[in-house]
């Protein structure tokens, strides 16, 4: 999906039901330029503060399911609200941002936008949210339940012991033992060992 600014009325196609007016309220109030972008490997969303003749800019990956999209958008809006209040005087994901994120997230939780399993997980983490939903393993696992299934694609934790899987670039690995939170896996071509998150998406071989 190429990077593009999405008309705000089309935004409802990316969001769960029942939250478009609340989201539009924030975007219109702060004159946010919202951009939907293709999948990015390292980030789900991004915020750029207003500068010179440019206003607040937020980008969110367009391949996310509706709940992941909303949480990511709220994450970036929390950055905006933190900047409005503190400027550059605080850490990007410090206590000030955590309070803003918890505050804005609470509004959507009160409106029952999320299904029970996501709501329960968010309520557990709201006092100390991770720097990204990717950093919250429990939240990431629950959110993945709402992704569209892709044939042949599984999570590393779903691969059987000593099973083979491939990642991008057609590199093939054999799944080894679990090391605390990650799995030790051996690359077939080189014999080298690598650590994989159990929630990393791979293709079965």
Buried (B, 14 or more C-beta within 10 A) or exposed (E): EEEEEBEBEEBBEBBBEEBBEBBBEBBEEBEBBBBBBEEBEEEBBBBBBBEEEEEBBBBBBBBBBBBBBBBBBBBBBBBBBBBEEBEEEBEEBEEBBBBBBBEBBEEBBEEEBBEEEBBEBBEEBBEEBBEBBBEBBEBBBBBEEBBEEEEEEBBBBBBEEEBBBBBEEEBBBBBBEEEEEBBBBBBBEEEEEBEBBBBBBBBEB
